[in-house]
Amino acid sequence: MKTRFVLINTSHAGNVGAAARAMKTMGFDDLVLVAPRWANVLRREETIQRASGALDVLNNARIVDTLDEALDGISHLCATAMTPRDFGPPTAAPRAHFEMLLNQELSRQDGCAQEAENASNPEAPEPGAARQAGVAFLFGSERFGMTNEDVYRCHVALSIPTNPGFGSLNLGAAIQVIAYEWRQALGGFAVQDATPARALADAAQVAGMLGHWEQALTAIGFLDPAAPKKLMPRLNQLFNRAQLSPEEIHILRGVAKAMIETAQAKR
C-alpha cells in the first residue's frame, strides 16, 4: 500500500532529518513537506546530520505549498493529533486502526477481483488490477500541532497510547512510533542476528569430554568407579541440555585436566 509521511509547517530542520531516519529504518521513503520554515531545509546541515545516512529519503522528498498538493494520489488520511476537540474524526490507537484499515483493503481487493471475474465486459479490470489505496500520515508543526481544518479532513486522528500524566513526544519520536506500527501491520521485518549462528559440539565431542570428566571426578574422589550410580548419565543429560559449543567443550576438558593434575600433585 502506498505510504506517505506529510510534515506540515515544520519549523526545526533537525526534525526533518529525524523524520527521514525514522522512515528509512522502517522501509518508507515518501516524504512531503508542506510550507516548512526553511525553503532549503532538505540541504541544511542540521537536517543532514540528524538523518544519519537516510540521504536517499531526503533526496526523494518534496516541498509543496499546500496540503492539497501533498495528498495527490492518497485516499486515506491519518491525522496525528492528541489535543482534545469537540468535533472531528474519531480517535484511535495506531495498532487497532491499522488492523482495521488493512482488513478493509483486503475485503475491497477481494470484491474487485470477484467483480472482474464475473464481468462479461472484455474491458473489465483483471483481478488484482484495482488501484491500491494510499495512506498518508500527517504531522503538524512542533509548536502548535495540526490545525483544526487539517484534522477535519482526515479519516482518523491517531493517538499514541502514552503515560496519561505525560504524553509529550517530539516529532521524530512520534514519526518513529507510527512508522514502526504501520510496518508491523504490513508484515514487519525479520530480526537480524547481531552475532553469527553458534556451532554445536557433536555427540563424539560430548562423549570424549564426559570420559575426561569421569577420569577427573575419579581422581578427586568425587566418583567411586565401583559404585558410579547414575552420575555420568545425569551429567550427560545436563550437558546435552546445555547445547555446548566446541569451544565450551575445550574449556570443560581444560577444567578436567586441571582437576587431574591437582589430584596427582597432592599424592
C-alpha positions as CSV (number, residue, x, y, z in Angstrom):
1,M,0.0,0.0,0.0
2,K,1.3,3.4,-0.9
3,T,2.5,5.2,2.2
4,R,3.4,8.9,2.6
5,F,4.5,10.9,5.6
6,V,3.5,14.6,5.4
7,L,5.1,17.2,7.6
8,I,3.1,20.5,7.8
9,N,4.8,23.8,8.7
10,T,7.8,22.1,10.2
11,S,10.0,24.7,12.0
12,H,13.1,22.8,13.1
13,A,15.4,21.5,10.3
14,G,16.7,18.7,12.6
15,N,13.2,17.2,12.8
16,V,13.1,16.8,9.0
17,G,16.3,14.8,9.2
18,A,15.0,12.8,12.2
19,A,11.8,12.0,10.2
20,A,13.9,10.7,7.2
21,R,15.9,8.5,9.6
22,A,12.7,7.1,11.3
23,M,11.1,6.4,7.9
24,K,14.1,4.7,6.4
25,T,14.6,2.3,9.4
26,M,11.0,1.1,8.7
27,G,11.4,0.9,4.9
28,F,9.5,4.0,3.9
29,D,10.7,6.8,1.6
30,D,7.8,9.0,0.5
31,L,8.2,12.3,2.5
32,V,6.4,15.5,1.6
33,L,6.9,18.8,3.4
34,V,4.2,21.4,3.3
35,A,5.4,25.0,3.6
36,P,8.3,24.3,6.0
37,R,10.0,27.2,7.7
38,W,13.2,26.8,5.7
39,A,13.0,26.7,1.9
40,N,16.3,24.9,1.8
41,V,15.5,22.6,4.7
42,L,16.4,19.4,2.8
43,R,20.0,20.7,2.4
44,R,20.6,22.3,5.8
45,E,23.5,20.8,7.8
46,E,21.3,20.0,10.8
47,T,18.9,18.1,8.6
48,I,21.6,16.0,7.0
49,Q,23.3,15.3,10.4
50,R,20.0,14.2,12.0
51,A,19.2,12.0,9.0
52,S,22.1,9.8,10.0
53,G,22.6,8.4,6.5
54,A,19.0,8.4,5.3
55,L,20.0,10.8,2.5
56,D,18.0,8.9,-0.1
57,V,14.8,9.8,1.7
58,L,15.9,13.5,1.8
59,N,16.8,13.4,-1.9
60,N,13.4,11.9,-2.8
61,A,11.5,14.3,-0.5
62,R,9.2,17.0,-2.0
63,I,8.4,20.5,-0.7
64,V,5.0,21.8,-1.7
65,D,3.0,24.9,-0.8
66,T,-0.3,23.4,0.2
67,L,-1.7,20.3,1.8
68,D,-3.8,19.5,-1.3
69,E,-0.6,19.1,-3.3
70,A,0.9,16.8,-0.7
71,L,-2.1,14.5,-0.8
72,D,-2.2,13.7,-4.5
73,G,-2.9,10.0,-5.0
74,I,-3.8,9.4,-1.4
75,S,-7.2,8.1,-0.3
76,H,-6.9,7.6,3.5
77,L,-5.7,10.4,5.7
78,C,-4.4,9.9,9.3
79,A,-4.0,12.9,11.5
80,T,-1.7,12.7,14.4
81,A,-3.4,14.9,16.9
82,M,-3.7,14.4,20.7
83,T,-5.3,17.8,21.5
84,P,-9.0,17.2,22.6
85,R,-11.5,18.6,20.1
86,D,-15.3,18.8,20.3
87,F,-15.6,17.9,16.6
88,G,-13.6,15.9,14.1
89,P,-12.7,12.4,13.1
90,P,-12.7,9.5,15.5
91,T,-9.7,9.0,17.7
92,A,-7.9,5.6,17.5
93,A,-4.7,3.9,18.6
94,P,-2.4,3.2,15.7
95,R,-2.3,-0.5,16.0
96,A,-6.0,-1.0,16.2
97,H,-6.7,1.4,13.3
98,F,-4.1,-0.2,11.1
99,E,-5.5,-3.6,11.6
100,M,-9.0,-2.4,10.6
101,L,-7.6,-0.4,7.6
102,L,-5.8,-3.4,6.2
103,N,-8.8,-5.7,6.7
104,Q,-10.9,-3.2,4.8
105,E,-8.4,-3.0,2.0
106,L,-8.2,-6.8,1.7
107,S,-12.0,-7.0,1.5
108,R,-12.1,-4.3,-1.1
109,Q,-9.5,-6.1,-3.3
110,D,-11.4,-9.4,-2.9
111,G,-14.6,-7.6,-4.0
112,C,-12.9,-6.0,-7.0
113,A,-11.3,-9.3,-8.1
114,Q,-14.7,-11.1,-7.8
115,E,-16.4,-8.4,-9.9
116,A,-13.7,-8.7,-12.5
117,E,-14.0,-12.4,-12.7
118,N,-17.8,-12.3,-13.1
119,A,-17.9,-9.4,-15.5
120,S,-18.8,-10.1,-19.1
121,N,-17.3,-6.8,-20.3
122,P,-13.9,-7.7,-22.0
123,E,-12.5,-4.4,-20.9
124,A,-13.2,-5.2,-17.2
125,P,-10.1,-4.9,-15.0
126,E,-8.2,-8.1,-14.3
127,P,-8.3,-9.5,-10.7
128,G,-6.0,-7.5,-8.5
129,A,-5.7,-4.7,-11.0
130,A,-7.8,-2.3,-8.9
131,R,-5.9,0.7,-7.7
132,Q,-4.5,0.3,-4.3
133,A,-5.5,2.8,-1.7
134,G,-2.8,5.2,-0.5
135,V,-2.4,6.2,3.2
136,A,-0.8,9.4,4.5
137,F,0.3,10.2,8.0
138,L,0.0,13.9,8.7
139,F,2.1,15.7,11.3
140,G,1.7,19.3,12.3
141,S,4.1,22.0,13.4
142,E,6.2,21.4,16.5
143,R,4.7,24.3,18.5
144,F,1.0,24.1,17.5
145,G,0.4,20.7,16.1
146,M,-2.2,20.3,13.4
147,T,-4.8,22.9,12.7
148,N,-8.5,22.0,13.1
149,E,-9.1,22.5,9.4
150,D,-6.4,19.9,8.5
151,V,-7.6,17.5,11.2
152,Y,-11.2,17.7,10.0
153,R,-10.4,16.4,6.5
154,C,-8.8,13.3,7.9
155,H,-10.5,9.9,8.4
156,V,-9.0,9.3,11.8
157,A,-6.9,11.1,14.5
158,L,-4.2,8.7,15.6
159,S,-3.3,8.9,19.3
160,I,-0.2,7.0,20.5
161,P,-1.0,5.4,23.9
162,T,1.3,7.1,26.4
163,N,1.6,7.8,30.1
164,P,-1.7,9.7,31.0
165,G,0.4,12.1,33.1
166,F,3.0,12.9,30.5
167,G,2.2,12.2,26.8
168,S,4.8,14.5,25.3
169,L,6.5,13.1,22.2
170,N,8.8,15.0,20.0
171,L,8.2,14.9,16.2
172,G,10.9,12.4,15.4
173,A,9.8,10.0,18.1
174,A,6.1,10.3,17.1
175,I,7.0,9.5,13.4
176,Q,9.2,6.6,14.5
177,V,6.3,5.1,16.5
178,I,3.8,5.5,13.7
179,A,6.3,4.1,11.1
180,Y,7.0,1.1,13.3
181,E,3.4,0.3,14.0
182,W,2.5,0.6,10.3
183,R,5.4,-1.6,9.2
184,Q,4.4,-4.2,11.8
185,A,0.9,-4.1,10.4
186,L,2.2,-4.6,6.9
187,G,4.2,-7.7,8.0
188,G,7.3,-6.3,9.6
189,F,10.9,-7.2,9.1
190,A,12.7,-10.3,10.4
191,V,15.0,-9.8,13.3
192,Q,18.6,-9.7,12.2
193,D,21.1,-11.7,14.4
194,A,23.7,-9.5,15.9
195,T,26.0,-12.5,16.3
196,P,26.8,-15.4,14.0
197,A,24.9,-18.7,14.5
198,R,26.6,-20.8,17.2
199,A,28.0,-24.1,16.2
200,L,27.1,-27.1,18.4
201,A,29.5,-29.8,19.6
202,D,28.7,-33.2,18.1
203,A,28.0,-36.3,20.0
204,A,31.5,-37.6,19.8
205,Q,32.9,-34.4,21.3
206,V,30.5,-34.5,24.2
207,A,31.3,-38.2,24.8
208,G,35.0,-37.5,24.8
209,M,34.6,-34.7,27.3
210,L,32.4,-36.8,29.5
211,G,35.1,-39.6,29.5
212,H,37.7,-36.9,30.5
213,W,35.4,-35.7,33.3
214,E,34.8,-39.2,34.5
215,Q,38.6,-39.6,35.0
216,A,38.8,-36.2,36.7
217,L,35.9,-36.9,39.1
218,T,37.5,-40.3,40.0
219,A,40.9,-38.6,40.6
220,I,39.5,-36.1,43.1
221,G,37.4,-38.8,44.9
222,F,34.0,-37.5,43.8
223,L,33.2,-40.5,41.7
224,D,33.5,-44.1,43.0
225,P,34.1,-46.4,40.0
226,A,32.8,-49.3,42.0
227,A,29.5,-47.6,42.7
228,P,29.1,-44.9,40.0
229,K,25.3,-44.9,40.3
230,K,23.8,-42.5,37.7
231,L,26.3,-39.7,38.0
232,M,27.7,-39.8,34.5
233,P,24.3,-40.4,32.7
234,R,22.9,-37.4,34.6
235,L,25.9,-35.3,33.6
236,N,25.4,-36.4,30.0
237,Q,21.8,-35.2,30.1
238,L,22.9,-31.9,31.7
239,F,25.4,-31.2,29.0
240,N,23.0,-32.2,26.3
241,R,20.5,-29.6,27.6
242,A,23.3,-27.0,27.7
243,Q,23.9,-27.5,23.9
244,L,27.6,-27.0,24.2
245,S,29.8,-25.4,21.5
246,P,33.2,-26.9,20.6
247,E,34.8,-24.0,22.4
248,E,32.9,-24.8,25.6
249,I,33.9,-28.5,25.2
250,H,37.6,-27.4,25.2
251,I,37.0,-25.3,28.4
252,L,35.4,-28.2,30.2
253,R,38.2,-30.5,29.2
254,G,40.7,-28.0,30.4
255,V,38.9,-28.0,33.8
256,A,39.0,-31.8,33.9
257,K,42.8,-31.7,33.0
258,A,43.5,-29.3,35.8
259,M,41.5,-31.4,38.3
260,I,43.5,-34.5,37.4
261,E,46.8,-32.6,37.7
262,T,45.9,-31.1,41.0
263,A,44.9,-34.5,42.4
264,Q,48.1,-36.1,41.2
265,A,50.2,-33.3,42.7
266,K,48.7,-33.9,46.2
267,R,49.7,-37.6,46.2
